[in-house]
Amino acid sequence: MFSEFAGLIVEKLSNVDLVTLGLLLFTALGSAVVAYWRTVEHKSLRDFFDFAFPAEVILHPSARADVLFWVTKRAIMPFLLIPAGATFVAAVGYGTHHAIGWLLGIEAPLIDGPAGPVTIVIFTATMLIAYDISYYLYHVAQHHFPFLWELHKVHHSAEVMVGITKDRVHPLDDLLNRIWDGVIPGICFGIWSLIALDPAEIAIFGINVYVIRNILMMDFVRHTHFKISFGPLNNVILCPHWHQVHHSIDPRHYDKNFGLLFSFWDRLFGTQFVPDPDEDLKFGLIDRDVRDYQSLFGLYILPLRKMGGHLRRLFLRRPDAIAQDRSQ
């Protein structure tokens, strides 16, 4: 039963078709055009390409490191056997489904018949919220627990943003994030399967959660130099420019704008920073060894060594086991 439940869900939730990819690329191109149009006074096609692909960004050592990391990570991921995030959602959902069903003596689904449009909309909205608060909490933890920060520094070590910087995430960080990402969304998932949707319906409509989230959060665009804002919608959706603030080395921007899709978590928990529309940002780390993170060794091995150092101090119960200055 579980293998069928999980297999169907993972297949549907992990699938990203060509239409989705096309929409994401179209969004990136459209954002480049919008940013160029509002930034440059005298416009030309050649000038547009210079704006969209500036040499000082494309040829930067950090951009080169991004490309090498992106290629090697995709080459080794199958050998690391890191499961898709949907696997953990399915596992927790399955456990939640049967635990609540057993405790309350409920035979699922409680609502008979196929799910209607209202049910689908509510399901998708609640899953989006579950994924987003899950990400926000984990992201805050990455910045406040030193051993998690050492892994997350890989992402923040980018000194320029070239789109694929979004995938500048250490494989172990990927795994931990996916495990945690299954908890809150997984519980939400399981409750829905018990109340109104059978596994097949959840799997089919679950892909809407991924597609809608990926398109709205514009993850590729937010990891570029394009200052895209959503205007009044910034109060609900975290725009690319506000996320770029999160990568800034300006002390005013430290530990701000943790959100993934929705901006109201930052406003609710006091971590929001609203930049000026034309505010220029400098990205990267202020650590003394920041240059060490522009190589494959620095992106793969150095974080593990530093993380191991934190864990050793923790187990040896040294006074500085927990607290550590980020500049060290």
N, C-alpha and C positions, 0 to 999 in steps of 0.2 A: 504493500500500500504506500509506504513512504517513498520508495524508489520511483513509483509512478507519479506521485504527488510532486516530489522534488524535481524529477526529470522534466516534466511538462512545464513547470514554472521556470526552471533555469533556462530551458530552451527558448521560451518566449521572452523572458525578461532580459536575457543576455543578447538577444538578436538586435542588430542595428542594420537596417537594410539600406540599399543604395539611395532610396528616396530621402531617408533621414540624413545620410551623409551629404547629399546634394543640398538639402536645406541648411545644414550647418556651414557648408562652404559658401553658399549664397549669402548667408548672414554675415560671414567674415568679409566678403567682398563689398557688400552693401555698407558695412560699418566703415571700411576704408574710404569709400566714396564720400560718405557723410562727414567723416572726420576731416578729409581733405577739403571738402567744399566749404566748411565753416572756418578752416584755418588759413588757407592760402588765397591771396587776393587775385593774383594773375595766374590763371589756370592753363595747363596744357597736359597732353597725355604723357609726355616724357616727365614732366614735373610730378604728375600723379605717381608714377612708378618710383621716382626718387623719394617721394613722401612715404609711400607704402612700404618700400624696401630700402630704407636709408643705409648707405654703406657702413656708417659708424655702428649700426646695430647688427646688420647681417654678417659683417666681418669681425665682430667682437669675439674675443676668446670665450666669453660666456655663451654666445650663440653657437660657436663650434662645439662646445661641451654639451649643449642641449642636443645637437644633432647626433653626436656620438653616443650620448646616453640613451636617446630615443631609439636608435638603431640596435644597440647592444641589449637594451632592456627587452625589446620585442623578440630578440633572438634567444634570450635565455629564459624568458618567462615560462614557456612550456616545460622546461626542465626543472623549474622551481616548484611546479605543481601548485601554484597559488590559485585556489578556486575563485570563481566569479562571486561578486557580492551577493548575487541572487541565490547562491547556494546556502548562505547563512540565513538569508531571509526565509527561504523555504524551510530550513531546518527548525528555526525558532517558530515560524508560522505553524508548522506541523505539530510541534510540541504544545503550543498554545491552544491550537484547535482541539486536540485530544484531552489536554489537562482540564480546560474549562468545560468541555463537553462531558467529561467523566464526573467532575465535581458537581455540576448542575443537572446531570442526567439529560443533556440536550442531544437530540439527534439533528445533525446539520443537514441542510440549512434550515433555519427557523422559518424563513420566508420562502414559500413554495414558488415554483415557476422561474422562468428566466429573468435575469436582472433587467430592469427598465432603464431608460436614459437618466432618470433622476438618481437612481442607485449608483450608476456608473460614474456620474459626475461627482457625487459625494465621496465615493470610494477613491477616485483619483485625487480629489482635493485632500482628503485625509492622509493618503499615502505620501503626497508631496510634502505635507506639513511634518509627517513622521520622519521622512528622510532628512528634511532640512534641520529640524531641531536636533536630530541625531548627529548630523555633521557639525553643527554649531558647537555642541558640547564636546565632541572629540577634538575639534580645532582649538578650542580654548585650552583643553588639557595638553595639547601639543606644545603650547606656548608657556605652560606653567609647570610642567614636570620635566626636569632636566634631561632624563633619559629619552623621553619622547621628543623633546626639542632637538636633540642631536640628530635624530632621523629627519625631522621636519626642516632642519636647516638646509638640507639638500635642495628643497624647493625654494627657500628664501635666498639661497646663494646666487641665484641668477642676477647678473648685473645689467642685463638687457632682457627685454621680453619679446619673444619671437613666435608666439602662438603655441608651438609645441612645448614651450616652457610649462604649460599646464601638466605635462606628463613627467616633469622633472621631480619625481617622487621616488624615494628609495623603495625597493621591493618589499622590505620588511614593514615599512610604513604602510604600503599598499595592503599588505595582509592584515595588519592590526586594524586599519581603517575599515576593511571589509568585514572583519569579525564583529567590530563594534556596530557597524552600520546595519548588521542583521538584527540587533536587539530590539530597538524601538520600532522600526518598520516591520520586523518579523512578528512582534506581538500584535501590531495593528493588522497585519496581514492575516494572522490566525483568527482574530476576532471576526474579521469580515467573512472569512471562509465559513465560520460557524453561524453567522447571522443570515447572510443573504446570498453568498456566492459559492458555487462549487469550485474546485481547483482549476477546472478548464476555463471557466469564466474569468477567474482571477488572473490566470496566466495571459489570457487574451487581452484583457483590459489593462493588465499591469504594465504592458509595454508603453502605454500612454504616459505613465508616470515618468519613465526614463526619457522618452522622446520630448515631452513637454518640458521637463526639467532641463535637459541638455540645450534645447533651443532657447528657452527663456534666460538661462543663466549666462549664455554666450561665453562658455569657458575658454574657447580659443581666442576670442576678441579681448577678453579681460586680461589675457596674458600677452598683450601687444602694447604698443605705445599710443593706440587710438583712444582719445579721450571721449568715449561715448557715454552720454547721459540720457536718462529716460524722462527727464523733466519731472512733472508731478508724480509719475509712477515710481520715482526713486523712493517714495515713502513705503512702497510695498515690495518692489523688485530691486535687488542690489545691482546697480548698473556697473559696467566695466570700470569706469573711472574710479568709483568708490572702492572697488576691489584692488585696483592698482595702488591706492593709498596703503593698503595692508602690506604691500611689498616695499614701501618707502623706508629709507634709513633716517628720515627726519624723526627726532625723538617725539614730536607731537603726534606722530602716526603709529607709535609702538602699540601693539595689542589693540588695534582698532579694526572694525569692519571684518569680523570673523565669518559672517554669513556666507552661505552658498548661493541660494536663490532668493530668499526673502530678506529684506533689510530690517524688518521690525524686530527681529531677535536682538540685534545690536542696540536698537533704540530702547528696547525693554530692559536689557541688562546693562546699559550704560557704556557700551563699547563702540558707539557710533561716532564717526568723524565725517563731516560733510566738507569736501574740498571746494575751493573756488573753481569755477568751470574751466579756467585756463591754467590752473596750478600745475607747474612742472614738478616732476617727481624724479628722484634718483633712487634706483633699486639696488638691492644687495644686502650684505651683512656689514657690521662694523667690527667684526672679529679681527684679531691680528693675523689669523691664518686664512683670511677670506680667499686669497688666491689659490690656496690648496684645493678649493672646491671646484676648480675649473678643469679638472682632469678626471678620468675614469676612476683612478684610485681614490681621489677625494670624494667622488660621488657615491662609490660603492663601499669602500673599505674603511675610510677615515671615520664615518659616522658610527660604524660598528665598534671600532676601537674606543671612541669617546663614550659611547653608550655603555660599553663594558666597564670603562673606568668609573662611571657613575654607579653602576650596580655593585662593583667591588667595594667602593667606599661605603655604600649603603649597608652591605652585609658585614663590613668590618666595623660599622657603627662609629665612623669618624664624625666629628662635630659638623663638618661641612658636607655631609652625605647628601642632604636634601637641597639646601640652598646653594646656588652657584650663580655668579654674575654672568650674564649672557655675553659679556665682552671678553670673557676668558676663553 
